[in-house]
């Protein structure tokens, strides 16, 4: 199979699985939140409410597409499409197994970090183009949050890169498989690097307690205030996809990817990704959001210095214990 055909086939397959999983988890999250709050959640549409997400999508597709009179039409229309594209595009270089990968780039980690960062531009475009003060404030908050947390995210991702000596996500997973250990080990810097990466991923995905760009109690709906119908759906979908794909990246970089006892393979990568994915929403429905000043203080005073030290620790480990490489 040629490289182009291979990439197209697996790209479509991965895209379908990611979108389907995100759609199903909309139902799963609502049931999960309902259980935590002693409610029933969706029960009407389909058995156990399983078709509620389908009903919601059909309803949103029928909504009128409204563009504010003073909005920048081009940017207003571009923002949700760009957000969805950036969220989905990252999945192209994630190795779900030795064979299931759309494109095995030598600079896969750099591609992930670069494309993921572009989501911030899409969010700010939506806020700026809406010509709405609440949306603009949400966009400005998003920029402040993303620029801040992108730094510890990148530095934490550099720990497995340094240990494995490669920017290819597949090579990093193979290094973990070859050494029969996760990138969580050595405990320092691996485990704290994973914790920082996971926290920064929450902030990048705008999930509670880091959802200040969409704080409903203050900003109505943040950047999505003026969006309706399919455009609102794209923003909503992008958040779920970003969280799912981010969980897969964390599983590949720190938890061994497809490696596992008894029978390494695709099922281990899926299981690890889903455990992290569910953990994100467990945190979301268990905590309250931070204030903006608290969020930025935690990043710049604690996470950034800690992540710099972890990168130095990883470099020292490579120099002092080359037998583990």
C-alpha positions in Angstrom: 0.0 0.0 0.0 1.5 3.4 -1.0 2.1 6.0 1.6 -0.6 8.3 0.3 -3.3 5.6 0.2 -2.2 4.3 3.7 -2.4 7.8 5.1 -5.8 8.4 3.5 -7.3 5.1 4.7 -6.0 5.3 8.3 -6.8 9.1 8.4 -10.4 8.5 7.6 -10.6 5.5 10.0 -9.0 7.5 12.9 -11.3 10.5 12.1 -14.4 8.4 12.2 -13.4 6.8 15.5 -12.5 10.1 17.1 -15.7 11.8 16.1 -17.8 8.8 17.1 -16.1 8.5 20.5 -16.6 12.2 21.1 -20.3 12.0 20.2 -20.9 9.0 22.5 -19.1 10.7 25.3 -21.4 13.6 25.2 -24.0 11.1 26.4 -21.5 9.5 28.7 -20.5 12.8 30.3 -24.1 13.8 30.9 -24.8 10.4 32.6 -21.6 10.7 34.5 -22.4 14.2 35.8 -25.9 13.1 36.6 -24.7 10.2 38.7 -22.3 12.6 40.7 -25.2 15.0 41.3 -27.9 12.3 42.0 -29.8 12.9 38.8 -30.9 10.7 35.9 -29.4 12.4 32.9 -30.7 11.6 29.4 -33.5 9.0 29.4 -36.0 9.9 26.7 -34.4 9.7 23.3 -33.4 6.1 22.5 -32.7 3.3 25.0 -31.2 4.8 28.1 -31.0 8.1 26.3 -28.3 6.9 24.0 -29.6 8.9 21.0 -29.7 12.2 22.9 -26.5 13.4 21.2 -27.9 12.6 17.8 -31.1 14.5 18.6 -29.0 17.5 19.8 -27.0 17.6 16.6 -30.1 17.4 14.4 -31.7 20.2 16.4 -28.6 22.4 16.0 -28.4 21.7 12.3 -31.9 23.2 12.0 -31.1 26.4 13.9 -30.9 29.6 12.0 -27.3 30.7 11.1 -27.1 34.2 12.6 -24.2 36.6 12.0 -24.2 39.9 14.0 -24.6 43.0 11.8 -21.2 44.5 12.9 -19.3 41.2 13.0 -16.3 40.5 10.7 -18.1 37.9 8.5 -15.0 36.2 7.1 -13.2 35.7 10.5 -16.5 34.9 12.2 -17.1 32.0 9.7 -13.5 30.9 9.7 -13.0 30.6 13.5 -15.2 27.4 14.2 -13.9 25.6 11.1 -10.3 26.4 12.1 -10.9 25.2 15.7 -12.3 21.9 14.5 -9.5 21.4 12.0 -6.8 22.0 14.5 -8.3 19.6 17.0 -8.8 16.8 14.5 -5.5 17.4 12.7 -3.4 16.4 15.7 -4.8 12.9 15.6 -2.9 12.3 12.3 0.4 11.6 13.9 -0.7 9.7 17.0 0.3 6.0 16.8 -2.6 3.9 18.2 -0.6 0.8 17.4 2.6 0.0 15.4 0.4 -0.1 12.2 -2.5 2.2 13.0 -1.2 5.7 12.3 -2.1 8.1 9.5 1.3 9.8 9.2 4.5 8.8 11.1 6.3 12.2 11.1 9.9 12.4 12.3 8.9 15.7 14.0 5.5 14.4 15.3 5.8 16.0 18.8 6.6 19.4 17.2 3.6 19.0 14.8 1.3 18.2 17.7 2.4 21.2 19.8 2.3 23.6 16.9 -1.1 22.6 15.5 -2.5 22.4 19.0 -1.4 25.9 19.7 -3.2 27.2 16.6 -6.5 26.4 18.4 -5.9 29.5 20.5 -5.9 31.6 17.3 -9.3 30.1 16.3 -10.8 30.9 19.7 -9.5 34.5 19.7 -10.8 35.0 16.1 -14.2 33.9 17.3 -14.2 36.4 20.1 -12.8 39.3 18.1 -15.0 38.8 15.0 -18.2 38.5 17.1 -18.1 42.3 18.0 -19.4 41.4 21.4 -17.7 42.5 24.6 -18.3 39.2 26.4 -17.0 37.2 23.5 -13.9 39.5 23.2 -13.2 39.1 26.9 -13.4 35.4 26.5 -11.0 35.5 23.6 -8.5 37.6 25.5 -8.7 35.3 28.5 -8.1 32.4 26.2 -4.9 34.0 24.8 -3.6 34.7 28.2 -4.3 31.2 29.4 -3.0 29.4 26.3 0.2 31.4 26.1 0.9 30.8 29.8 0.1 27.0 29.8 1.7 26.3 26.5 5.1 26.8 28.1 4.9 24.1 30.8 3.1 21.9 28.2 5.9 22.1 25.8 8.6 21.7 28.5 6.8 18.7 30.0 6.6 17.1 26.5 10.3 17.5 26.1 11.0 15.1 29.0 10.0 11.9 27.0 11.6 13.5 23.9 14.9 13.8 25.7 14.7 10.4 27.2 13.9 8.7 23.9 16.1 11.0 21.8 13.5 11.5 19.2 10.7 13.9 18.2 8.8 11.0 16.6 5.8 9.9 18.7 6.2 6.3 17.4 9.9 6.3 18.4 9.0 7.5 21.8 6.5 4.7 22.3 9.0 2.1 20.9 11.6 3.4 23.4 9.1 2.8 26.2 8.3 -0.7 24.8 12.0 -1.6 24.4 12.8 -0.6 27.9 9.6 -2.2 29.4 8.7 1.0 31.2 6.7 4.1 30.8 8.2 7.5 30.4 6.8 8.1 33.9 10.0 6.3 35.0 12.5 7.5 36.1 10.1 8.9 38.8 11.9 12.2 38.5 11.5 13.7 36.0 8.9 11.4 34.4 6.0 11.4 36.9 5.9 15.1 37.7 6.3 15.9 33.9 3.2 13.8 33.3 1.3 15.7 36.0 2.3 19.1 34.5 1.4 17.9 31.0 -2.0 16.7 32.2 -2.8 20.0 34.0 -1.6 22.0 31.0 -3.8 19.8 28.7 -6.8 20.7 30.9 -6.0 24.4 30.5 -5.5 24.0 26.7 -8.9 22.2 26.4 -10.7 24.9 28.4 -12.1 22.4 30.9 -13.0 23.1 34.5 -11.2 24.3 36.6 -9.5 26.0 33.7 -12.5 27.2 31.6 -12.3 30.9 32.3 -12.6 31.8 28.5 -16.2 30.4 28.7 -17.2 31.2 32.3 -21.0 31.3 32.0 -21.4 33.1 35.3 -19.4 36.0 34.0 -19.2 35.9 30.2 -22.6 34.4 29.3 -20.9 31.9 26.9 -17.6 33.5 26.2 -16.5 33.2 22.6 -19.6 31.2 21.6 -22.0 33.9 22.7 -22.9 35.0 19.2 -22.6 31.6 17.5 -25.6 29.5 16.6 -26.4 26.2 14.8 -23.6 24.3 13.1 -20.9 26.9 14.0 -21.6 26.5 17.7 -21.6 22.7 17.1 -18.1 22.9 15.6 -16.7 24.8 18.6 -18.4 22.4 21.0 -17.1 19.4 19.1 -13.6 20.9 18.9 -13.4 21.0 22.7 -14.4 17.3 23.1 -12.0 16.2 20.3 -9.2 18.3 21.7 -9.6 16.6 25.1 -9.8 13.1 23.5 -6.8 13.7 21.3 -4.8 15.3 24.1 -5.5 12.2 26.3 -4.2 10.0 23.4 -1.0 12.2 23.2 -0.5 11.9 26.9 -1.0 8.1 26.7 1.6 7.8 23.9 4.2 10.1 25.4 4.1 9.0 29.0 2.1 5.8 29.5 3.7 3.5 26.9 1.1 3.9 24.1 0.1 0.4 22.8 2.5 -1.4 25.2 0.9 -3.5 27.9 1.2 -6.9 29.7 0.2 -10.1 28.0 -0.8 -8.7 24.6 0.5 -5.3 23.5 -1.7 -3.7 20.9 -4.4 -1.2 19.9 -6.6 -2.1 22.9 -4.0 -0.9 25.4 -3.7 2.5 23.7 -7.5 2.8 23.6 -7.9 1.9 27.3 -5.2 4.3 28.5 -6.7 7.1 26.4 -10.2 6.5 27.7 -9.0 6.4 31.3 -7.4 9.8 30.9 -10.4 11.1 29.0 -12.8 10.0 31.8 -10.4 11.5 34.4 -10.7 14.9 32.7 -14.4 14.9 33.1 -14.3 13.5 36.6 -12.1 16.5 37.5 -14.5 18.8 35.6 -17.6 17.8 37.6 -15.7 17.6 41.0 -14.0 21.1 41.2 -14.9 24.7 40.7 -13.1 27.0 38.3 -10.1 29.1 39.3 -10.1 32.8 39.1 -8.0 34.2 36.3 -5.3 35.5 38.6 -5.1 32.2 40.5 -4.7 30.3 37.2 -1.9 32.5 35.9 -0.2 32.6 39.3 -0.1 28.8 39.5 1.3 28.6 36.0 4.1 31.2 36.1 5.2 30.8 39.8 5.0 27.0 40.0 4.5 25.1 36.8 7.0 26.9 34.5 9.9 26.8 37.0 9.1 23.2 37.8 9.0 22.2 34.1 12.3 23.8 33.4 13.9 21.9 36.3 12.4 18.6 34.9 13.9 19.2 31.5 17.3 19.7 33.2 16.7 16.6 35.2 15.9 14.6 32.1 19.1 15.9 30.4 21.2 14.9 33.5 19.6 11.4 33.5 20.6 10.9 29.9 24.2 11.9 30.6 24.6 10.1 33.9 22.7 6.8 33.0 23.3 6.1 29.3 22.8 2.4 29.9 19.1 3.0 30.2 18.8 4.6 26.7 
